[in-house]
């Protein structure tokens, strides 16, 4: 037993069970990596079903299933959604799509929380023009609240305030000119109007 048993413990070198614990871990990971595993196929089926349900084109998102060893020597997976197209259209809906995926997954496999550890997103290609630029550094620490549409419409920017004032002055001038002119006099006769 000696030094190795002190370092690794008495059971670590015991090969009477037919293999070492390290070899068993490798076997479990290898099983999870095989392409035909039910979990990998289930993830792919649920992704396709979620995309179909929401009308996302089938060539926009793919997935990668990454096998890992979870606690108690159980095989588990991490899922990466690979966004190949349509990233600009999808960005606003990532959380909703991911939530829909989890709901569908739990319908098919109620114990999915035990072996599906995480869902991540990866984007391919360069950004398409039209993305908003990043805000100033201080914007990340400011508390931002959504502004209701009525309040946003009521808020006037300084440059717009000058335009609004000149437009109002022009409207008042038109109104005042219309009021100051006498109304045309109509002659009332008993006959038909001419």
C-alpha positions as CSV (number, residue, x, y, z in Angstrom):
1,X,0.0,0.0,0.0
2,X,2.7,2.5,0.9
3,X,2.8,6.1,-0.3
4,X,0.2,5.7,-3.2
5,X,-2.5,4.4,-0.8
6,X,-1.9,7.3,1.5
7,X,-2.2,9.8,-1.4
8,X,-5.2,8.2,-3.2
9,X,-6.8,6.3,-0.4
10,X,-7.1,2.5,0.1
11,X,-9.9,2.0,-2.3
12,X,-8.4,3.9,-5.2
13,X,-5.9,1.2,-6.2
14,X,-8.3,-1.6,-5.6
15,X,-8.8,-3.3,-9.0
16,X,-10.7,-6.3,-7.7
17,X,-13.9,-4.9,-9.1
18,X,-12.5,-5.2,-12.6
19,X,-11.5,-1.6,-13.2
20,X,-10.3,1.6,-11.6
21,X,-12.6,4.5,-10.7
22,X,-10.8,6.6,-13.3
23,X,-11.5,4.0,-16.0
24,X,-15.2,4.0,-15.0
25,X,-15.4,7.8,-15.3
26,X,-13.9,7.6,-18.8
27,X,-16.5,5.0,-19.7
28,X,-19.4,7.1,-18.5
29,X,-18.1,10.2,-20.4
30,X,-17.5,8.1,-23.5
31,X,-21.1,6.8,-23.3
32,X,-22.4,10.3,-23.1
33,X,-20.3,11.3,-26.2
34,X,-21.7,8.7,-28.5
35,X,-23.9,10.3,-31.1
36,X,-27.0,8.0,-30.6
37,X,-27.5,8.7,-26.9
38,X,-31.2,9.3,-26.0
39,X,-30.4,12.6,-24.2
40,X,-28.6,14.1,-27.1
41,X,-31.4,13.1,-29.5
42,X,-34.0,14.4,-27.0
43,X,-32.3,17.8,-26.8
44,X,-32.2,18.0,-30.6
45,X,-35.9,17.0,-31.0
46,X,-37.0,19.5,-28.4
47,X,-35.0,22.3,-30.0
48,X,-36.5,21.5,-33.4
49,X,-40.0,21.4,-31.9
50,X,-39.5,24.7,-30.1
51,X,-38.3,26.3,-33.3
52,X,-41.2,24.9,-35.3
53,X,-43.7,26.1,-32.6
54,X,-42.5,29.6,-32.8
55,X,-41.8,29.8,-36.6
56,X,-38.0,30.1,-36.3
57,X,-36.5,28.9,-39.6
58,X,-34.8,25.5,-39.2
59,X,-31.4,26.7,-40.4
60,X,-31.1,29.6,-37.9
61,X,-30.3,27.6,-34.7
62,X,-28.4,24.4,-34.2
63,X,-27.2,22.9,-30.9
64,X,-24.1,21.3,-29.5
65,X,-24.5,18.8,-26.5
66,X,-21.5,18.8,-24.3
67,X,-21.3,15.7,-22.0
68,X,-19.9,16.2,-18.5
69,X,-19.6,14.2,-15.3
70,X,-22.0,15.5,-12.6
71,X,-21.9,14.8,-8.9
72,X,-22.2,11.2,-7.8
73,X,-20.6,10.0,-11.0
74,X,-23.7,10.7,-13.1
75,X,-23.4,11.7,-16.7
76,X,-24.9,15.1,-17.5
77,X,-24.9,17.6,-20.4
78,X,-24.6,21.3,-21.2
79,X,-26.4,22.5,-24.2
80,X,-25.1,25.3,-26.5
81,X,-27.5,26.9,-29.0
82,X,-25.5,27.8,-32.1
83,X,-27.1,30.8,-33.8
84,X,-26.0,30.7,-37.4
85,X,-28.5,33.2,-38.9
86,X,-31.1,35.7,-37.8
87,X,-29.2,36.9,-34.8
88,X,-30.6,40.4,-35.1
89,X,-34.2,39.2,-35.1
90,X,-33.6,36.7,-32.3
91,X,-31.7,38.9,-29.8
92,X,-34.9,40.4,-28.3
93,X,-36.4,37.0,-27.7
94,X,-33.5,34.9,-26.4
95,X,-35.0,34.6,-22.9
96,X,-38.4,33.8,-24.2
97,X,-37.1,31.1,-26.6
98,X,-34.9,29.6,-23.8
99,X,-37.9,29.5,-21.4
100,X,-40.0,27.8,-24.1
101,X,-37.3,25.3,-24.7
102,X,-37.2,24.4,-21.0
103,X,-41.0,24.1,-20.8
104,X,-40.9,21.7,-23.8
105,X,-38.0,19.7,-22.4
106,X,-39.8,19.2,-19.0
107,X,-42.9,18.0,-20.9
108,X,-40.9,15.3,-22.6
109,X,-38.5,14.5,-19.7
110,X,-39.7,15.6,-16.2
111,X,-36.3,14.8,-14.7
112,X,-34.3,16.9,-17.2
113,X,-33.2,19.3,-14.4
114,X,-31.1,16.4,-13.0
115,X,-29.0,15.9,-16.1
116,X,-29.4,19.1,-18.3
117,X,-27.2,21.5,-16.4
118,X,-27.2,24.6,-18.5
119,X,-28.2,26.2,-21.8
120,X,-25.8,28.7,-23.5
121,X,-25.8,30.7,-26.6
122,X,-23.1,31.2,-29.2
123,X,-23.3,33.5,-32.2
124,X,-21.5,33.0,-35.5
125,X,-20.4,35.5,-38.1
126,X,-19.9,39.2,-37.8
127,X,-22.6,41.5,-36.5
128,X,-25.1,42.8,-39.1
129,X,-25.3,46.5,-39.6
130,X,-28.1,48.2,-37.7
131,X,-27.2,47.1,-34.2
132,X,-27.3,50.0,-31.7
133,X,-23.9,51.1,-30.4
134,X,-23.0,50.4,-26.9
135,X,-24.0,53.1,-24.4
136,X,-21.6,55.3,-22.5
137,X,-19.8,53.5,-19.6
138,X,-22.0,55.2,-16.9
139,X,-25.2,53.8,-18.4
140,X,-24.5,50.3,-17.0
141,X,-24.6,51.5,-13.4
142,X,-27.6,53.9,-13.8
143,X,-30.9,52.6,-12.8
144,X,-33.0,52.3,-15.9
145,X,-36.8,52.0,-15.8
146,X,-39.0,51.6,-18.8
147,X,-40.9,54.8,-19.7
148,X,-44.6,54.4,-20.5
149,X,-45.5,55.5,-24.0
150,X,-47.6,58.4,-22.8
151,X,-44.8,59.8,-20.7
152,X,-42.3,59.3,-23.5
153,X,-44.6,61.2,-25.8
154,X,-45.0,64.0,-23.2
155,X,-41.2,64.4,-22.8
156,X,-39.8,67.0,-25.1
157,X,-36.2,67.2,-26.0
158,X,-34.6,70.7,-26.0
159,X,-34.2,70.9,-29.8
160,X,-37.8,69.8,-30.2
161,X,-39.0,72.4,-27.7
162,X,-37.8,75.2,-30.0
163,X,-39.5,73.7,-33.0
164,X,-42.7,73.2,-30.9
165,X,-42.7,76.8,-29.8
166,X,-42.3,78.1,-33.3
167,X,-45.0,75.8,-34.6
168,X,-47.4,77.0,-31.8
169,X,-46.6,80.7,-32.6
170,X,-47.4,80.0,-36.3
171,X,-50.7,78.3,-35.4
172,X,-51.7,81.2,-33.0
173,X,-50.9,83.7,-35.8
174,X,-53.2,81.8,-38.2
175,X,-55.9,81.6,-35.6
176,X,-55.6,85.3,-34.7
177,X,-55.8,86.3,-38.3
178,X,-58.9,84.2,-38.9
179,X,-60.6,85.7,-35.8
180,X,-59.7,89.3,-36.7
181,X,-61.3,89.1,-40.2
182,X,-65.0,89.8,-40.3
183,X,-67.3,86.9,-41.3
184,X,-68.8,87.2,-44.8
185,X,-72.4,88.4,-44.7
186,X,-74.9,86.2,-46.4
187,X,-78.1,87.6,-47.8
188,X,-81.1,85.7,-46.7
189,X,-83.6,85.5,-49.4
190,X,-86.6,83.3,-49.8
191,X,-85.4,81.8,-52.9
192,X,-83.0,79.0,-53.7
193,X,-79.4,79.6,-52.9
194,X,-77.3,80.6,-55.8
